[in-house]
């Protein structure tokens, strides 16, 4: 198969918000397609109408738009192999289910839920597990135990039915996985899965195989939760006499402690999101946090996610999307699950935050400032960001680092005042105020030189002077280089803050 024939898909079900595990699966499909000059298809698998959640499909689309994952075909892009929603492809599935019956690879089953529960209860009483398999199907109500006339009569009467796959007896199913290698399973441990229901809707297994074939999917890259279904899918391809795609089953994203799959509950408990965007449950109204709303930069999120399961073969960690495409190979995807580390995720965001242009960060910060009752010009916000962003992991952290640039201190940190506002501080700060008033240039470097010269000439303690000065300007012992702060504030505002602080703190007795 040439690179031009590479066609991969991501096929989510609109049953709720998209977990970051799903985003990673889509990302790996995207990287694989781009690396090999192929195409990525978005297919919406909405056959399970009982679990359908309004708004979930649009949420999925919006998530990928934010991440920068683009689809070549599918529900958002169209294409030659549509429709790309399974609910619009129902006629295909019935046709192929009937083909399996005619070829002897599937059969009608008329067992009611009550009848099957009765059988299960017998097994449970004997501490055994019921499996609708090659042995049990011979004793149950299906086309294999009924006559053709009885089967036709039940169908004519509109009796509820399902179409089950006829699992071969005691056959070794040999499978190849691009990540896990050769896998072998004996069919005796497999059940006759339902492929089609009398309501006209297929199960995942049939719809998935039919659609992948008709859409000419060359590689199926999906989560390892589908690994137990692989034998059935391989046998379905064989039953149809279709060429099988190549399979790759991705490892799980694990909890921070490594014990089990990462879940929403883990995020709620430990205080981090597990969804790309914020999600509001349409039934309960409950809100789940998203990486975007928590302040993550999309490029940082994608970079972090790419390394949860894949490695470049060296110690590099920062990759653009273009670089990920160039470096990505399925062979470097691990078999074992990868632990999600919230601190590492924040580290990635910090790295990307430093790369962002100050004016672009300013655009993000202006609404935060406004929500705090502060109206700021974009140019001034950009300038302030330039001196504080090194300390921040998130945009919201930047506001906490720079709010004092726009709001004079309303109070002064009592612990800092007790420790740093000395008996001589009042007089020394008045001296400093006079120096700043008469200074010719309010540039940071110039002011620093003048003030340090004054401190040395007066033989004052550098720490004592600068701590007291910072208290007057900021209200606490925090913030970037003090002379950078007052250079941005300007002479007038600096002197006003000094006056206010001196009046507030006074001379220490």
Beta strands, then each sheet from edge to edge (+ up, - down):
strand 1: 7-10
strand 2: 39-42
strand 3: 73-74
strand 4: 106-109
strand 5: 162-165
strand 6: 172-177
strand 7: 181-186
strand 8: 194-197
strand 9: 219-223
strand 10: 246-250
strand 11: 253-254
strand 12: 279-280
strand 13: 287-288
strand 14: 338-339
sheet 1: 1+ 2+ 3+
sheet 2: 4+ 5- 8+
sheet 3: 6+ 7-
sheet 4: 9+ 10+
sheet 5: 11+ 14+
sheet 6: 12+ 13-
end
